[in-house]
Amino acid sequence: MHTLLHNLSDLWRVMLAALIFGAGLPTVFAVGIRFRAQVDDGATGATRTAALAASLLCFGVVMIAVVAGVLFIARGFLASRLGIHLLGA
C-alpha cells in the first residue's frame, strides 16, 4: 500500500509537469503571437508598446524553457564529454 501511495504521489508531479510543458508552453507562445499580431495590425502609442513588451516576454519565457529542456536532456553528455556540469549532472 505504501508503494502505491508513493507512486500516486509521484504521478501527480509528472502530470503537473506534463500539463505545464505540454499545454502551458504552447499556450504562452500563442498568447505571444496574439500580442504580436496587435503590434502588426497597427496599434499605436502605449497599446503598441505594451503589446510588444508582452509578446517579447512570452517568447522569452518559451525560449528559456526550451533551452533549459535541451540542457537538461544533454546534461550527461555535457558532463562526460566536455566537463560542463549543469543542472545537477
C-alpha positions in Angstrom: 0.0 0.0 0.0 2.9 2.3 0.8 4.3 1.8 -2.7 1.0 2.6 -4.3 0.7 5.8 -2.4 4.3 6.7 -3.2 3.7 6.1 -6.9 0.5 8.1 -6.9 2.4 11.0 -5.2 5.0 10.9 -7.9 2.3 10.6 -10.6 0.6 13.9 -9.9 4.0 15.6 -10.2 4.6 14.1 -13.6 1.0 15.0 -14.6 1.6 18.6 -13.5 4.8 18.9 -15.4 3.1 17.4 -18.5 0.3 20.0 -18.3 2.7 22.9 -17.8 5.2 21.9 -20.5 2.8 20.1 -22.8 0.0 22.6 -22.8 1.3 25.6 -20.9 4.3 26.5 -23.2 2.3 26.3 -26.4 -0.4 28.5 -24.7 2.2 31.1 -23.7 3.6 31.0 -27.3 0.1 31.5 -28.7 -0.5 34.5 -26.4 2.8 35.9 -27.6 1.6 35.5 -31.2 -1.7 37.2 -30.3 0.1 40.2 -28.7 2.5 40.4 -31.7 -0.5 40.5 -34.1 -1.8 43.6 -32.3 1.6 45.3 -32.9 1.5 44.2 -36.6 -2.1 45.3 -37.0 -1.2 48.9 -36.4 -1.6 49.5 -32.7 -0.2 52.9 -31.7 1.2 54.5 -28.6 1.0 52.8 -25.2 -1.0 49.9 -26.6 1.7 49.1 -29.1 4.4 49.3 -26.5 2.6 47.1 -24.0 1.7 44.5 -26.7 5.3 44.4 -27.9 6.6 44.0 -24.3 4.1 41.3 -23.6 4.9 39.4 -26.7 8.7 39.6 -26.1 8.1 38.4 -22.5 6.1 35.4 -23.7 8.7 34.5 -26.4 11.4 34.9 -23.8 9.7 32.5 -21.4 9.3 29.9 -24.1 12.9 30.2 -25.3 14.2 29.9 -21.7 12.1 26.8 -21.2 13.3 25.2 -24.5 17.0 25.9 -23.7 16.6 24.6 -20.2 14.9 21.4 -21.6 17.7 20.8 -24.1 20.4 21.4 -21.5 18.6 19.0 -19.1 18.4 16.3 -21.7 22.1 16.8 -22.8 23.5 17.3 -19.2 25.0 13.8 -19.1 26.8 14.3 -22.4 28.0 17.7 -21.5 29.3 16.4 -18.2 31.1 13.3 -19.5 32.4 14.7 -22.8 33.0 18.4 -22.2 33.4 18.6 -18.4 30.5 21.1 -18.2 28.3 20.2 -15.1 24.9 21.7 -15.4 21.5 21.0 -13.7 22.9 18.5 -11.2 24.9 16.4 -13.6 
